[in-house]
Amino acid sequence: MSSTPHSPWKMYTITAFIALVAGGFAGRHAPTVQTAYASDVLWAAPGVTAEALQEQEADIEQGVKPLKVGFLRSDLIMQLHPRLPEIRTALEAQLREWTRQQQELEGQVATLQTELRTGQLTPNARRARETELAQAMEGLTTFQNEIWVTGGVAEQKEAELMQPILTAVDAAITAIAEGEQFDLIFDSSGGGLLFGHRSLDLTRQVLEALGINPPPE
């Protein structure tokens, strides 16, 4: 197990804040950007095909309500959130403490290894040091496995600190989706959105709902 901690700057993104009110194009492949643009839809995403677009056009002709679609940039929302610096500071402090504890354990292991390698020890003293070394190495491994692994204490602490922000953003997106009757809202930060016309970008609305001043257009 490596003693290198996970990066403290891996911030949680809103991976799947998708408001699904009605319908969708489940199980279909995405069109090219050119296909979407030529269809005057100006967006393309996984699960939307030219065939599906034609079906939607037919539905419109028959008086069926078309899907209302939007997208947002969760990474920008997170970067602009005023509580992010506070969370980073708290994470930094906790990571420094965990790093200090790990370095202390590593120092104990190194000291015992040096003593066994260079010290003039009686057989009984050597056996005692070997037992201490085994215990110190086990303690170091246990610490690393508890703190730094995926799902470990460090990741749990980050999730705990981020949860209030994520909950507030989720509520803002849900309110916009339900209030304006969106059928689908994609997150372009997750890499699933290939193209989105800026008229469909809901990022500013979400920021305003959170009381955050949006950046200039």
Z-matrix of the N, CA and C atoms (Angstrom, degrees):
N
C 1 1.471
C 2 1.514 1 109.47
N 3 1.291 2 117.74 1 126.24
C 4 1.460 3 121.73 2 179.72
C 5 1.507 4 110.07 3 -68.86
N 6 1.326 5 115.43 4 147.06
C 7 1.464 6 119.21 5 178.11
C 8 1.514 7 112.14 6 -89.76
N 9 1.332 8 116.58 7 0.89
C 10 1.461 9 119.71 8 179.98
C 11 1.510 10 110.94 9 -76.90
N 12 1.334 11 119.20 10 122.92
C 13 1.471 12 120.95 11 -179.08
C 14 1.508 13 111.31 12 -72.94
N 15 1.322 14 115.04 13 159.67
C 16 1.459 15 119.85 14 173.69
C 17 1.516 16 109.69 15 -65.20
N 18 1.318 17 116.95 16 149.24
C 19 1.463 18 120.94 17 -178.64
C 20 1.514 19 110.99 18 -60.43
N 21 1.349 20 118.13 19 131.89
C 22 1.479 21 119.89 20 177.98
C 23 1.509 22 112.29 21 -72.03
N 24 1.355 23 117.26 22 -8.87
C 25 1.459 24 119.30 23 -174.62
C 26 1.504 25 112.00 24 -97.64
N 27 1.319 26 118.70 25 5.54
C 28 1.455 27 120.19 26 175.55
C 29 1.510 28 107.82 27 -76.67
N 30 1.319 29 116.36 28 95.98
C 31 1.452 30 120.57 29 -177.76
C 32 1.516 31 110.15 30 -89.87
N 33 1.322 32 115.27 31 146.55
C 34 1.448 33 120.33 32 178.87
C 35 1.513 34 110.22 33 -68.89
N 36 1.340 35 116.39 34 134.80
C 37 1.458 36 120.21 35 171.79
C 38 1.510 37 108.67 36 -105.01
N 39 1.301 38 115.31 37 162.61
C 40 1.461 39 120.35 38 179.19
C 41 1.517 40 106.09 39 -84.69
N 42 1.317 41 115.95 40 87.10
C 43 1.447 42 120.85 41 -166.80
C 44 1.509 43 113.06 42 -67.09
N 45 1.295 44 117.94 43 -38.75
C 46 1.463 45 118.00 44 -173.14
C 47 1.508 46 112.29 45 -141.35
N 48 1.335 47 117.93 46 51.00
C 49 1.453 48 120.68 47 175.04
C 50 1.520 49 108.00 48 -79.51
N 51 1.311 50 116.59 49 78.14
C 52 1.455 51 121.76 50 -178.55
C 53 1.523 52 108.01 51 -108.90
N 54 1.304 53 115.73 52 117.64
C 55 1.458 54 119.74 53 177.21
C 56 1.522 55 107.44 54 -88.23
N 57 1.331 56 116.35 55 109.65
C 58 1.461 57 120.38 56 -178.03
C 59 1.518 58 108.13 57 -109.89
N 60 1.330 59 116.26 58 97.72
C 61 1.457 60 120.83 59 -176.57
C 62 1.517 61 110.75 60 -90.63
N 63 1.320 62 117.33 61 -40.48
C 64 1.461 63 119.39 62 179.89
C 65 1.506 64 110.01 63 -161.22
N 66 1.338 65 115.90 64 132.82
C 67 1.466 66 121.01 65 171.03
C 68 1.501 67 113.61 66 73.04
N 69 1.333 68 115.06 67 -172.88
C 70 1.450 69 122.15 68 179.74
C 71 1.505 70 109.44 69 157.07
N 72 1.300 71 115.56 70 -179.34
C 73 1.451 72 120.55 71 -179.75
C 74 1.520 73 110.06 72 -118.32
N 75 1.301 74 118.25 73 50.22
C 76 1.455 75 122.51 74 -173.91
C 77 1.523 76 111.18 75 -60.03
N 78 1.332 77 113.74 76 138.68
C 79 1.450 78 119.67 77 171.64
C 80 1.508 79 115.33 78 80.38
N 81 1.328 80 119.67 79 10.94
C 82 1.452 81 121.19 80 179.30
C 83 1.509 82 110.47 81 -112.50
N 84 1.341 83 116.31 82 163.56
C 85 1.458 84 121.22 83 -177.30
C 86 1.529 85 110.48 84 -92.28
N 87 1.337 86 115.18 85 157.59
C 88 1.459 87 120.70 86 -177.84
C 89 1.519 88 110.87 87 -78.53
N 90 1.330 89 117.28 88 147.28
C 91 1.459 90 120.28 89 173.94
C 92 1.517 91 109.89 90 -81.79
N 93 1.282 92 116.61 91 171.35
C 94 1.451 93 119.38 92 171.47
C 95 1.519 94 108.54 93 -76.31
N 96 1.325 95 115.31 94 163.70
C 97 1.453 96 119.23 95 176.88
C 98 1.523 97 109.80 96 -61.70
N 99 1.348 98 115.53 97 -38.60
C 100 1.456 99 119.06 98 -179.74
C 101 1.525 100 111.48 99 -61.90
N 102 1.342 101 116.62 100 -40.25
C 103 1.466 102 120.06 101 179.54
C 104 1.520 103 110.71 102 -63.38
N 105 1.321 104 115.48 103 -44.60
C 106 1.466 105 119.16 104 -179.17
C 107 1.521 106 110.67 105 -65.28
N 108 1.315 107 116.00 106 -41.89
C 109 1.457 108 119.24 107 -179.05
C 110 1.526 109 110.77 108 -65.48
N 111 1.344 110 114.92 109 -42.65
C 112 1.458 111 118.94 110 -179.52
C 113 1.523 112 111.30 111 -64.34
N 114 1.321 113 116.12 112 -27.70
C 115 1.465 114 119.95 113 178.85
C 116 1.517 115 111.65 114 -82.43
N 117 1.372 116 115.76 115 2.43
C 118 1.461 117 121.84 116 179.02
C 119 1.520 118 111.76 117 63.78
N 120 1.345 119 116.24 118 27.21
C 121 1.452 120 120.04 119 177.05
C 122 1.525 121 109.84 120 -96.55
N 123 1.350 122 116.76 121 -31.87
C 124 1.450 123 124.30 122 174.06
C 125 1.513 124 113.26 123 66.93
N 126 1.278 125 119.01 124 22.67
C 127 1.449 126 120.49 125 171.45
C 128 1.514 127 109.32 126 -153.54
N 129 1.305 128 115.75 127 153.53
C 130 1.459 129 121.15 128 178.06
C 131 1.513 130 108.13 129 -143.43
N 132 1.307 131 117.09 130 138.45
C 133 1.454 132 120.72 131 -179.00
C 134 1.509 133 108.95 132 -152.95
N 135 1.366 134 117.58 133 157.60
C 136 1.452 135 119.56 134 178.04
C 137 1.520 136 111.66 135 -54.62
N 138 1.322 137 116.57 136 134.19
C 139 1.456 138 120.49 137 179.29
C 140 1.505 139 113.35 138 98.28
N 141 1.346 140 119.09 139 3.24
C 142 1.459 141 121.25 140 179.83
C 143 1.515 142 108.57 141 -122.16
N 144 1.324 143 118.21 142 125.06
C 145 1.447 144 122.54 143 -179.95
C 146 1.519 145 110.15 144 -119.28
N 147 1.322 146 115.19 145 165.36
C 148 1.462 147 119.39 146 175.97
C 149 1.529 148 109.63 147 -59.90
N 150 1.340 149 115.07 148 -37.05
C 151 1.469 150 118.98 149 178.61
C 152 1.525 151 110.64 150 -62.70
N 153 1.339 152 115.57 151 -41.26
C 154 1.462 153 119.47 152 179.46
C 155 1.521 154 110.89 153 -65.01
N 156 1.334 155 116.27 154 -38.28
C 157 1.461 156 119.80 155 178.00
C 158 1.519 157 111.23 156 -62.97
N 159 1.336 158 116.14 157 -39.90
C 160 1.462 159 120.28 158 178.41
C 161 1.525 160 110.27 159 -64.63
N 162 1.349 161 116.11 160 -38.95
C 163 1.465 162 119.87 161 177.81
C 164 1.528 163 109.70 162 -63.12
N 165 1.344 164 116.04 163 -39.24
C 166 1.470 165 119.11 164 -179.86
C 167 1.527 166 110.08 165 -65.66
N 168 1.347 167 117.18 166 -41.01
C 169 1.456 168 120.49 167 177.82
C 170 1.529 169 110.82 168 -60.00
N 171 1.352 170 115.55 169 -40.58
C 172 1.460 171 119.90 170 178.84
C 173 1.524 172 110.18 171 -64.12
N 174 1.356 173 116.04 172 -39.14
C 175 1.464 174 119.89 173 178.39
C 176 1.528 175 110.75 174 -62.88
N 177 1.356 176 115.65 175 -39.96
C 178 1.464 177 118.86 176 179.75
C 179 1.526 178 110.32 177 -62.01
N 180 1.357 179 116.09 178 -41.89
C 181 1.459 180 120.50 179 -179.84
C 182 1.526 181 110.90 180 -62.70
N 183 1.340 182 115.40 181 -30.64
C 184 1.467 183 119.47 182 -179.20
C 185 1.525 184 112.06 183 -89.43
N 186 1.313 185 116.85 184 6.46
C 187 1.462 186 120.22 185 177.59
C 188 1.506 187 114.09 186 84.68
N 189 1.344 188 117.93 187 12.11
C 190 1.461 189 120.65 188 178.25
C 191 1.524 190 109.05 189 -84.06
N 192 1.334 191 117.47 190 136.56
C 193 1.468 192 122.20 191 -178.95
C 194 1.525 193 110.51 192 -63.24
N 195 1.331 194 118.67 193 123.53
C 196 1.462 195 120.89 194 178.60
C 197 1.521 196 110.93 195 -73.00
N 198 1.323 197 115.44 196 162.02
C 199 1.456 198 119.60 197 176.77
C 200 1.522 199 109.90 198 -66.52
N 201 1.320 200 115.78 199 139.13
C 202 1.457 201 121.03 200 173.60
C 203 1.524 202 107.34 201 -104.54
N 204 1.323 203 115.62 202 118.68
C 205 1.457 204 120.93 203 -170.02
C 206 1.520 205 110.56 204 -122.83
N 207 1.315 206 116.57 205 143.56
C 208 1.455 207 122.53 206 174.11
C 209 1.514 208 109.81 207 -145.45
N 210 1.313 209 115.59 208 176.11
C 211 1.467 210 119.69 209 175.74
C 212 1.523 211 108.44 210 -146.85
N 213 1.323 212 115.58 211 166.65
C 214 1.455 213 120.70 212 177.28
C 215 1.522 214 109.12 213 -145.24
N 216 1.331 215 114.97 214 166.84
C 217 1.467 216 122.12 215 179.44
C 218 1.527 217 108.28 216 -113.07
N 219 1.309 218 116.11 217 93.00
C 220 1.460 219 119.90 218 -175.59
C 221 1.526 220 112.02 219 -64.86
N 222 1.347 221 117.36 220 -31.77
C 223 1.459 222 118.49 221 -179.93
C 224 1.523 223 111.20 222 -63.42
N 225 1.332 224 117.46 223 -39.65
C 226 1.460 225 120.71 224 177.80
C 227 1.526 226 110.90 225 -67.07
N 228 1.317 227 116.61 226 -40.06
C 229 1.467 228 120.70 227 178.91
C 230 1.525 229 110.19 228 -60.39
N 231 1.331 230 115.98 229 -44.13
C 232 1.455 231 119.51 230 -179.23
C 233 1.527 232 111.41 231 -66.63
N 234 1.345 233 116.74 232 -41.27
C 235 1.458 234 120.70 233 -178.86
C 236 1.527 235 111.87 234 -62.59
N 237 1.327 236 116.56 235 -35.06
C 238 1.464 237 120.82 236 -175.60
C 239 1.528 238 113.32 237 -89.17
N 240 1.324 239 117.32 238 -6.85
C 241 1.465 240 118.81 239 -176.99
C 242 1.534 241 109.75 240 -66.97
N 243 1.321 242 117.62 241 129.83
C 244 1.471 243 120.55 242 -174.74
C 245 1.527 244 114.29 243 -65.44
N 246 1.324 245 117.89 244 -18.79
C 247 1.461 246 119.50 245 -178.85
C 248 1.528 247 112.65 246 -86.92
N 249 1.334 248 117.05 247 -7.09
C 250 1.461 249 119.56 248 -177.12
C 251 1.531 250 113.04 249 -60.84
N 252 1.339 251 120.34 250 -45.21
C 253 1.470 252 119.31 251 177.53
C 254 1.527 253 112.98 252 -58.29
N 255 1.325 254 115.60 253 -39.24
C 256 1.470 255 120.30 254 178.53
C 257 1.529 256 110.53 255 -61.77
N 258 1.329 257 116.20 256 -42.33
C 259 1.459 258 120.65 257 -179.66
C 260 1.520 259 110.36 258 -67.47
N 261 1.319 260 116.84 259 -41.60
C 262 1.462 261 120.32 260 178.60
C 263 1.533 262 110.93 261 -61.20
N 264 1.333 263 116.40 262 -41.60
C 265 1.461 264 120.35 263 179.65
C 266 1.522 265 110.81 264 -62.54
N 267 1.329 266 116.30 265 -43.67
C 268 1.470 267 120.22 266 179.59
C 269 1.521 268 110.94 267 -64.81
N 270 1.333 269 116.91 268 -41.02
C 271 1.462 270 120.57 269 178.09
C 272 1.520 271 111.33 270 -64.49
N 273 1.330 272 116.37 271 -42.43
C 274 1.467 273 120.78 272 179.04
C 275 1.522 274 110.98 273 -58.33
N 276 1.326 275 115.99 274 -45.59
C 277 1.458 276 120.38 275 -178.37
C 278 1.526 277 110.92 276 -62.85
N 279 1.330 278 116.36 277 -44.12
C 280 1.456 279 119.84 278 -179.37
C 281 1.526 280 111.44 279 -68.16
N 282 1.333 281 116.76 280 -40.35
C 283 1.463 282 120.27 281 178.98
C 284 1.530 283 111.21 282 -64.95
N 285 1.325 284 116.96 283 -37.61
C 286 1.464 285 119.43 284 176.97
C 287 1.518 286 111.19 285 -62.38
N 288 1.327 287 116.29 286 -40.29
C 289 1.467 288 120.23 287 179.46
C 290 1.529 289 110.64 288 -66.11
N 291 1.327 290 117.03 289 -45.07
C 292 1.468 291 119.28 290 178.36
C 293 1.531 292 111.33 291 -63.99
N 294 1.330 293 116.11 292 -37.99
C 295 1.464 294 119.60 293 178.24
C 296 1.522 295 110.49 294 -64.94
N 297 1.341 296 116.56 295 -40.83
C 298 1.475 297 120.16 296 177.61
C 299 1.523 298 110.60 297 -60.72
N 300 1.337 299 117.14 298 -44.31
C 301 1.457 300 120.92 299 179.57
C 302 1.528 301 111.05 300 -62.88
N 303 1.312 302 116.76 301 -40.96
C 304 1.464 303 119.68 302 -179.90
C 305 1.524 304 110.92 303 -66.58
N 306 1.330 305 116.93 304 -41.68
C 307 1.460 306 120.28 305 178.94
C 308 1.525 307 111.14 306 -63.43
N 309 1.310 308 116.54 307 -35.01
C 310 1.464 309 120.63 308 176.95
C 311 1.520 310 110.55 309 -64.36
N 312 1.334 311 117.18 310 -44.23
C 313 1.461 312 121.13 311 177.89
C 314 1.528 313 110.94 312 -64.81
N 315 1.329 314 116.48 313 -41.16
C 316 1.466 315 120.19 314 178.55
C 317 1.524 316 110.69 315 -64.58
N 318 1.343 317 116.69 316 -35.75
C 319 1.463 318 120.38 317 177.55
C 320 1.516 319 112.03 318 -64.69
N 321 1.335 320 116.43 319 -39.58
C 322 1.463 321 119.77 320 177.67
C 323 1.526 322 110.95 321 -62.22
N 324 1.336 323 116.00 322 -42.98
C 325 1.459 324 120.19 323 178.87
C 326 1.522 325 110.50 324 -62.82
N 327 1.338 326 116.84 325 -46.09
C 328 1.462 327 120.80 326 -178.21
C 329 1.532 328 111.41 327 -62.81
N 330 1.326 329 117.24 328 -40.84
C 331 1.467 330 120.81 329 179.66
C 332 1.519 331 111.33 330 -62.38
N 333 1.320 332 117.15 331 -44.95
C 334 1.464 333 121.06 332 179.76
C 335 1.527 334 111.27 333 -66.34
N 336 1.319 335 117.33 334 -39.32
C 337 1.458 336 120.30 335 178.29
C 338 1.527 337 110.87 336 -63.42
N 339 1.341 338 116.58 337 -42.26
C 340 1.458 339 120.76 338 178.81
C 341 1.524 340 111.15 339 -64.41
N 342 1.319 341 115.87 340 -42.10
C 343 1.465 342 120.32 341 -179.56
C 344 1.521 343 111.02 342 -63.84
N 345 1.330 344 116.82 343 -40.11
C 346 1.465 345 120.26 344 178.79
C 347 1.525 346 111.33 345 -69.57
N 348 1.324 347 116.26 346 -31.80
C 349 1.457 348 119.45 347 -175.93
C 350 1.530 349 112.18 348 -80.58
N 351 1.324 350 116.68 349 -35.83
C 352 1.464 351 119.20 350 -172.13
C 353 1.531 352 114.08 351 -116.52
N 354 1.333 353 117.11 352 -16.70
C 355 1.461 354 119.22 353 -174.24
C 356 1.516 355 112.89 354 -77.61
N 357 1.355 356 114.71 355 152.61
C 358 1.467 357 120.64 356 175.85
C 359 1.518 358 106.32 357 -95.47
N 360 1.338 359 115.64 358 97.05
C 361 1.459 360 121.82 359 -173.31
C 362 1.516 361 110.78 360 -114.54
N 363 1.309 362 114.02 361 144.71
C 364 1.463 363 118.63 362 172.41
C 365 1.526 364 107.74 363 -71.47
N 366 1.325 365 117.17 364 161.30
C 367 1.477 366 119.51 365 178.96
C 368 1.527 367 112.36 366 -54.19
N 369 1.324 368 117.42 367 -41.60
C 370 1.464 369 119.85 368 -179.64
C 371 1.532 370 110.99 369 -67.12
N 372 1.329 371 116.86 370 -41.38
C 373 1.464 372 120.87 371 179.39
C 374 1.526 373 110.62 372 -65.89
N 375 1.332 374 116.50 373 -38.62
C 376 1.465 375 119.71 374 178.88
C 377 1.526 376 110.99 375 -63.40
N 378 1.345 377 115.76 376 -44.62
C 379 1.468 378 118.62 377 178.76
C 380 1.526 379 111.01 378 -61.15
N 381 1.321 380 116.39 379 -39.01
C 382 1.472 381 120.18 380 179.75
C 383 1.534 382 110.52 381 -65.23
N 384 1.345 383 115.77 382 -42.50
C 385 1.469 384 119.07 383 178.84
C 386 1.531 385 111.08 384 -66.41
N 387 1.303 386 117.47 385 -37.12
C 388 1.467 387 120.47 386 178.71
C 389 1.524 388 110.72 387 -64.21
N 390 1.330 389 116.50 388 -38.64
C 391 1.467 390 120.38 389 176.87
C 392 1.524 391 110.04 390 -65.41
N 393 1.335 392 116.32 391 -43.63
C 394 1.466 393 120.08 392 178.56
C 395 1.528 394 110.89 393 -61.84
N 396 1.334 395 115.91 394 -40.19
C 397 1.467 396 119.77 395 -179.66
C 398 1.530 397 110.64 396 -64.64
N 399 1.328 398 116.28 397 -43.52
C 400 1.469 399 119.49 398 179.29
C 401 1.524 400 110.45 399 -61.05
N 402 1.331 401 116.70 400 -40.64
C 403 1.465 402 120.51 401 179.59
C 404 1.535 403 110.93 402 -68.13
N 405 1.340 404 116.38 403 -40.03
C 406 1.463 405 119.84 404 179.85
C 407 1.525 406 111.01 405 -65.59
N 408 1.323 407 117.34 406 -41.18
C 409 1.463 408 120.95 407 179.20
C 410 1.524 409 110.88 408 -66.99
N 411 1.317 410 116.12 409 -37.83
C 412 1.464 411 119.49 410 177.00
C 413 1.525 412 110.68 411 -65.42
N 414 1.333 413 116.30 412 -40.41
C 415 1.462 414 120.09 413 178.01
C 416 1.514 415 111.89 414 -63.64
N 417 1.341 416 116.89 415 -39.78
C 418 1.459 417 121.09 416 178.39
C 419 1.519 418 110.90 417 -64.66
N 420 1.329 419 116.81 418 -45.00
C 421 1.466 420 120.52 419 179.55
C 422 1.527 421 111.00 420 -63.38
N 423 1.327 422 116.67 421 -41.92
C 424 1.466 423 120.61 422 178.98
C 425 1.518 424 110.76 423 -62.07
N 426 1.331 425 116.28 424 -43.06
C 427 1.462 426 120.72 425 179.34
C 428 1.531 427 110.61 426 -60.82
N 429 1.333 428 116.30 427 -48.28
C 430 1.462 429 120.27 428 -179.89
C 431 1.526 430 111.14 429 -59.92
N 432 1.309 431 117.02 430 -42.88
C 433 1.468 432 120.65 431 -178.70
C 434 1.520 433 112.39 432 -68.13
N 435 1.299 434 116.97 433 -30.72
C 436 1.464 435 119.79 434 179.60
C 437 1.528 436 111.87 435 -78.17
N 438 1.323 437 116.53 436 -37.18
C 439 1.465 438 120.11 437 -171.62
C 440 1.520 439 113.07 438 -91.69
N 441 1.339 440 118.56 439 -51.10
C 442 1.456 441 120.84 440 -163.70
C 443 1.521 442 116.01 441 -97.57
N 444 1.312 443 119.09 442 -14.86
C 445 1.468 444 119.24 443 -175.59
C 446 1.529 445 110.29 444 -71.25
N 447 1.345 446 115.25 445 163.69
C 448 1.458 447 120.43 446 175.47
C 449 1.530 448 109.50 447 -58.89
N 450 1.315 449 115.55 448 128.36
C 451 1.459 450 120.01 449 -177.17
C 452 1.516 451 113.19 450 82.86
N 453 1.336 452 117.00 451 3.83
C 454 1.459 453 120.94 452 -178.54
C 455 1.515 454 113.20 453 -79.05
N 456 1.335 455 115.58 454 -171.63
C 457 1.461 456 121.29 455 -173.98
C 458 1.529 457 111.48 456 -62.11
N 459 1.343 458 117.41 457 -39.75
C 460 1.468 459 120.02 458 -179.21
C 461 1.523 460 111.10 459 -62.69
N 462 1.330 461 116.37 460 -45.19
C 463 1.461 462 120.21 461 179.77
C 464 1.526 463 110.92 462 -67.14
N 465 1.324 464 116.32 463 -38.23
C 466 1.463 465 119.91 464 178.33
C 467 1.527 466 111.07 465 -64.33
N 468 1.333 467 116.01 466 -38.62
C 469 1.466 468 120.02 467 179.50
C 470 1.519 469 110.21 468 -65.55
N 471 1.338 470 116.53 469 -42.22
C 472 1.460 471 120.41 470 178.40
C 473 1.528 472 110.50 471 -61.65
N 474 1.334 473 116.36 472 -44.28
C 475 1.463 474 120.53 473 179.43
C 476 1.524 475 111.12 474 -62.79
N 477 1.320 476 116.03 475 -39.43
C 478 1.469 477 120.77 476 179.42
C 479 1.532 478 110.81 477 -62.42
N 480 1.341 479 116.39 478 -42.88
C 481 1.461 480 120.15 479 -179.37
C 482 1.523 481 112.14 480 -70.65
N 483 1.333 482 116.29 481 -33.93
C 484 1.455 483 120.62 482 -177.54
C 485 1.525 484 113.46 483 -81.34
N 486 1.324 485 117.66 484 -19.78
C 487 1.462 486 121.02 485 -171.30
C 488 1.527 487 114.27 486 -56.23
N 489 1.347 488 120.02 487 -43.31
C 490 1.473 489 118.59 488 179.23
C 491 1.526 490 112.76 489 -59.27
N 492 1.340 491 117.58 490 -38.90
C 493 1.460 492 120.49 491 178.01
C 494 1.516 493 110.21 492 -65.49
N 495 1.324 494 116.34 493 -48.28
C 496 1.464 495 120.23 494 -178.10
C 497 1.526 496 111.50 495 -60.90
N 498 1.329 497 116.02 496 -39.65
C 499 1.461 498 120.03 497 179.27
C 500 1.529 499 110.72 498 -64.09
N 501 1.333 500 116.59 499 -42.82
C 502 1.469 501 120.46 500 -179.65
C 503 1.526 502 111.21 501 -66.00
N 504 1.332 503 116.82 502 -41.71
C 505 1.465 504 120.21 503 179.28
C 506 1.521 505 110.34 504 -66.08
N 507 1.313 506 116.26 505 -42.53
C 508 1.466 507 120.94 506 178.54
C 509 1.520 508 110.45 507 -58.95
N 510 1.339 509 116.71 508 -43.13
C 511 1.462 510 120.97 509 179.90
C 512 1.523 511 110.96 510 -64.98
N 513 1.339 512 117.12 511 -40.03
C 514 1.468 513 120.66 512 179.63
C 515 1.525 514 110.96 513 -64.32
N 516 1.332 515 116.16 514 -43.28
C 517 1.468 516 120.27 515 179.50
C 518 1.521 517 110.71 516 -64.99
N 519 1.316 518 116.36 517 -43.52
C 520 1.469 519 120.33 518 -179.72
C 521 1.535 520 110.32 519 -62.50
N 522 1.335 521 117.23 520 -41.50
C 523 1.466 522 120.54 521 179.85
C 524 1.523 523 111.06 522 -63.17
N 525 1.329 524 117.08 523 -42.15
C 526 1.465 525 120.70 524 178.52
C 527 1.524 526 110.37 525 -66.37
N 528 1.315 527 116.37 526 -43.77
C 529 1.468 528 120.81 527 -178.77
C 530 1.520 529 111.56 528 -61.54
N 531 1.329 530 115.75 529 -45.20
C 532 1.460 531 119.55 530 -178.31
C 533 1.526 532 111.72 531 -76.08
N 534 1.342 533 116.60 532 -39.59
C 535 1.457 534 119.68 533 -177.88
C 536 1.516 535 113.06 534 -67.71
N 537 1.339 536 117.57 535 -35.78
C 538 1.461 537 121.00 536 -178.68
C 539 1.520 538 112.22 537 -105.53
N 540 1.331 539 115.72 538 8.03
C 541 1.471 540 122.45 539 173.82
C 542 1.533 541 112.37 540 58.54
N 543 1.323 542 115.94 541 49.56
C 544 1.460 543 120.17 542 172.31
C 545 1.521 544 109.22 543 -77.91
N 546 1.317 545 115.71 544 141.06
C 547 1.457 546 120.72 545 176.11
C 548 1.526 547 111.19 546 -89.93
N 549 1.320 548 116.40 547 -37.64
C 550 1.467 549 121.22 548 -179.38
C 551 1.522 550 109.61 549 -140.83
N 552 1.335 551 115.89 550 136.75
C 553 1.455 552 121.25 551 171.67
C 554 1.522 553 107.29 552 -129.06
N 555 1.323 554 116.43 553 120.07
C 556 1.449 555 121.53 554 -178.62
C 557 1.529 556 110.55 555 -97.19
N 558 1.331 557 115.63 556 156.41
C 559 1.452 558 121.75 557 173.99
C 560 1.521 559 108.32 558 -106.89
N 561 1.318 560 117.88 559 109.77
C 562 1.464 561 120.40 560 -177.67
C 563 1.521 562 111.97 561 -70.08
N 564 1.323 563 118.35 562 -17.82
C 565 1.465 564 120.76 563 -178.45
C 566 1.523 565 112.08 564 -70.46
N 567 1.317 566 117.35 565 -22.34
C 568 1.459 567 120.29 566 -178.36
C 569 1.509 568 114.00 567 -81.38
N 570 1.331 569 118.15 568 -3.42
C 571 1.457 570 120.84 569 178.25
C 572 1.508 571 114.27 570 86.30
N 573 1.348 572 118.38 571 -0.40
C 574 1.453 573 120.22 572 -178.04
C 575 1.515 574 113.69 573 -82.98
N 576 1.323 575 116.91 574 -21.68
C 577 1.461 576 120.80 575 -178.32
C 578 1.522 577 108.95 576 -92.44
N 579 1.330 578 116.32 577 119.87
C 580 1.452 579 120.47 578 -178.36
C 581 1.519 580 112.27 579 -82.24
N 582 1.321 581 116.31 580 -35.49
C 583 1.463 582 120.28 581 -179.54
C 584 1.519 583 108.42 582 -158.59
N 585 1.311 584 116.28 583 142.34
C 586 1.460 585 119.79 584 176.82
C 587 1.512 586 110.28 585 -147.33
N 588 1.301 587 117.21 586 125.21
C 589 1.463 588 120.60 587 177.44
C 590 1.518 589 108.33 588 -67.11
N 591 1.340 590 116.55 589 143.10
C 592 1.462 591 119.45 590 -174.16
C 593 1.518 592 113.07 591 -63.73
N 594 1.335 593 117.27 592 -19.84
C 595 1.469 594 119.13 593 177.39
C 596 1.526 595 111.45 594 -67.99
N 597 1.341 596 117.31 595 -18.22
C 598 1.464 597 121.60 596 179.57
C 599 1.527 598 111.90 597 -96.47
N 600 1.343 599 117.13 598 -0.59
C 601 1.467 600 121.97 599 -175.89
C 602 1.535 601 109.51 600 -79.59
N 603 1.313 602 116.32 601 117.96
C 604 1.469 603 122.26 602 -178.03
C 605 1.525 604 112.58 603 -98.31
N 606 1.325 605 117.12 604 7.39
C 607 1.465 606 119.85 605 -175.00
C 608 1.520 607 112.10 606 -57.49
N 609 1.348 608 117.22 607 -45.74
C 610 1.458 609 120.04 608 -178.91
C 611 1.525 610 111.50 609 -62.03
N 612 1.320 611 116.41 610 -39.40
C 613 1.469 612 119.77 611 179.29
C 614 1.519 613 111.18 612 -62.69
N 615 1.331 614 115.93 613 -41.93
C 616 1.463 615 119.47 614 179.72
C 617 1.523 616 110.14 615 -65.87
N 618 1.334 617 117.25 616 -43.89
C 619 1.464 618 120.33 617 178.33
C 620 1.526 619 111.03 618 -59.63
N 621 1.330 620 117.00 619 -44.80
C 622 1.460 621 120.81 620 179.63
C 623 1.524 622 111.16 621 -63.85
N 624 1.336 623 116.78 622 -37.65
C 625 1.464 624 120.09 623 177.67
C 626 1.523 625 111.86 624 -65.15
N 627 1.326 626 116.13 625 -26.94
C 628 1.461 627 121.00 626 178.37
C 629 1.529 628 112.17 627 -88.41
N 630 1.349 629 116.80 628 -1.70
C 631 1.451 630 120.48 629 -178.61
C 632 1.515 631 113.50 630 77.95
N 633 1.335 632 116.68 631 24.03
C 634 1.465 633 122.47 632 -179.26
C 635 1.531 634 108.79 633 -106.92
N 636 1.324 635 116.56 634 132.14
C 637 1.461 636 119.91 635 178.74
C 638 1.524 637 109.83 636 -69.89
N 639 1.327 638 118.42 637 120.76
C 640 1.461 639 120.46 638 178.95
C 641 1.515 640 110.92 639 -68.34
N 642 1.342 641 118.06 640 155.82
C 643 1.459 642 120.15 641 176.30
C 644 1.520 643 109.75 642 -71.99
N 645 1.333 644 118.05 643 165.60
C 646 1.467 645 119.99 644 176.99
C 647 1.515 646 110.85 645 -58.55
N 648 1.314 647 116.22 646 153.01
C 649 1.459 648 120.72 647 178.96
C 650 1.528 649 109.46 648 -59.50
